[in-house]
Amino acid sequence: MGTEATAADDGAETTEGPSAASESGTSSASGSSSDEADDTSDDNPFDDDTTGEPVPPPFDAGNVFVVGFNDRMVFEYDSMLEPVSSWSHPSFDAVEGPAGMVFDASGFLVVAAYDEFCVFSAPDQAAQCHPKIVPQRTENIIFDIFDNLYTTTSTGGTDEIHKYDGGYTHLATFDLPTGQLTGITCDPQGDLFVASQTGAVSTIYKVDGNALTVLDQFTVAGNAEGLQFAPDGNLLVALAAGVGIARITPSSPSALVDTISNPGLFWPVPLTIDGAGNRYTGDFEDGTGSALADLFVFDPNGNVVVSREPSELRGPFGLVVAGTALPCGAVPPK
């Protein structure tokens, strides 16, 4: 079990929302394009079919969505981490619960269940599901800048990355030199970065998404989980066993820039950011996700913007912020 949270059981501790900071953590230094004209009416899912006027996106911008792997549910919170809704789906009742999660180019929420991808057009509104090429736990999924979907496996998983097109047609499966593939993200140029748990140190591979070849690799001390690029171009890595969120240079030989840690954060797994560069994560607690998870939002300096200690869910894997534009992994509604 990780360090026990000392906050009250009634949930979120806040300041003024994700644009401000109060509580202090610690920060320690140590494709393709098209020549066709854009259709501005019929193909836009956020236009009213009659008037062409914009309608509100199906997922409120700034709301946070988190998978509860052991609850077999998706939980929605507002920007202050106050509960908004939660839901399940028949696909979540497979061999294991859901894991990775991402927004697609239409602003719909894609959840990786054990044997299929289920697309939600609004909270608790499943549009359709698509079979995976291999049923397996999929800890992280992302769309790259060309609308291709990539999936990792998980701790204890194989060395496979699966690539699909935007319509969920399987394109390729390729292996990396080592397995236990957890975090995956990409840089603004579309190259992939994949974390592999390889022991006392983790290996991060930079991969050409088209050629599916390794371009570079470097290590970071600890058990790497989620990955995400920071606004300054450095790479954020969620590191388990009480380490926190490290910021490192994204090429070999990589260097540690700093680490955000907090006494209540023991096993960060999912990792994302918002437009202000705030870091969002969920605590897998004892590594099995059997205890109620703590949720945190840190500002870039390591201060706690808002936390929910504990939350209502167990085993946070996928975590996304609606309406956030990232290099890849989430897109704002059109």
Summary of the structure (lengths in Angstrom):
residues: 334
radius of gyration: 18.6
end to end distance: 42.5
largest distance: 58.6
contacts: 1205
relative contact order: 0.19
helix: 1%
strand: 43%
